[in-house]
Every structure is written in C-alpha cells, then in structure tokens.
Amino acid sequence: MNQTRKLTITALLVAITTVTSHLIYIPVGFAKVFPIQHVVNILSAVLLGPSYAVLQAFTTSLLRNLFGTGSLLAFPGSMIGALLASLLFLYSKKLSWAFFGEVIGTGMIGAICSYPIALLFLGKEVALFGFIPSFIISSLGGAIIGIVLVKALLKTPQVGGILYENSTNYRRF
C-alpha cells in the first residue's frame, strides 16, 4: 500500500475517533475512558502498521486534548497500545496477538506510564496501579469490538484487498 493511501486511512481513522470522542466516553475520576480509541488502534495496527498506528493514536490524543474531550492520560495509553498491538500483529500475523498487544499495551503498560503524568502534570495523588482496572476494562471492550470489526471488514474486497495486495502472509485470517 502506498504512503498516500496509508495517510488517507490514518486521517479518516483520526477523524472518526475525534468526532466520536464527544459522544462515547466513560468518566472515571479525572480520566476519560474511551473504548473507540481501542477499536481504531486495532484497525490501524492491522491495516497500517506500527508507525501509522502510533501517528493515529498521537494525533487523536492531541485533538481530543485540544477540544477538551480527553486528558493527558490519553497519550501513553493509546500510543503504547497501538504500538504494541501493531508490532505483535506485524511479527505474528495473528489478530489475537493484536488484541493482546492492545490490552497489555494500554491496559497495563499505558496505565503504569500514566502515573507520573497524573502526579506531575495533573497534580493528582493516585496509586501506582490505580489506572489499571479502568484502562483494562476500556481496552478489553474496545479491542473485542475492534477484532470483530476487522474480521468483518476483511471479508470485503475493498478492505481485505488492502492486506492481500502483494502479500501471502495475511491469508491466515
């Protein structure tokens, strides 16, 4: 897939995620849990690869913060989840690994990385592992929806063709 197509798909995913952030979120303390981000992380991990998945997560987090629908905690959670999901999918070619990468990356690693941000930038006293339950619940729900959506989209010739162009590695779906 050429860079123009990847950038266009990334922009479309950022737009969808940014628009839905006004509608679908769950406030948990001073964090806003956003399961649609995890759906899009799975989509971008499978369709676009690591660099575009992280770009999508960063841009969405930035726009959500600028529009007031996100918090600074969106950066480590979404970016680490997108990176780990896409790397695990890239090397395994299995959707289940993308799922685990998103849940572990966002739910555990991203939650732990959010601790210093909450402490230093937001001035909130929280437990080191305090974000893990809400981040895991959000990433589990979003990743499940993401995997179901990817499986459905791969059956269409338009989206399935993106993965199947010039490659036989993805035929395991």
Sequence and secondary structure as in RCSB ss.txt:
>XXXX:A:sequence
MNQTRKLTITALLVAITTVTSHLIYIPVGFAKVFPIQHVVNILSAVLLGPSYAVLQAFTTSLLRNLFGTGSLLAF
PGSMIGALLASLLFLYSKKLSWAFFGEVIGTGMIGAICSYPIALLFLGKEVALFGFIPSFIISSLGGAIIGIVLV
KALLKTPQVGGILYENSTNYRRF
>XXXX:A:secstr
  HHHHHHHHHHHHHHHHHHTTTS EEETTEEE HHHHHHHHHHHHHT HHHHHHHHHHHHHHHHHHTS  TTHH
HHHHHHHHHHHHHHHHH  HHHHHHHHIIIIIIIIHHHHHHHHHHTS     TTTTHHHHHHHHHHHHHHHHHHH
HHHHTSHHHHHHHHTT STTTT 
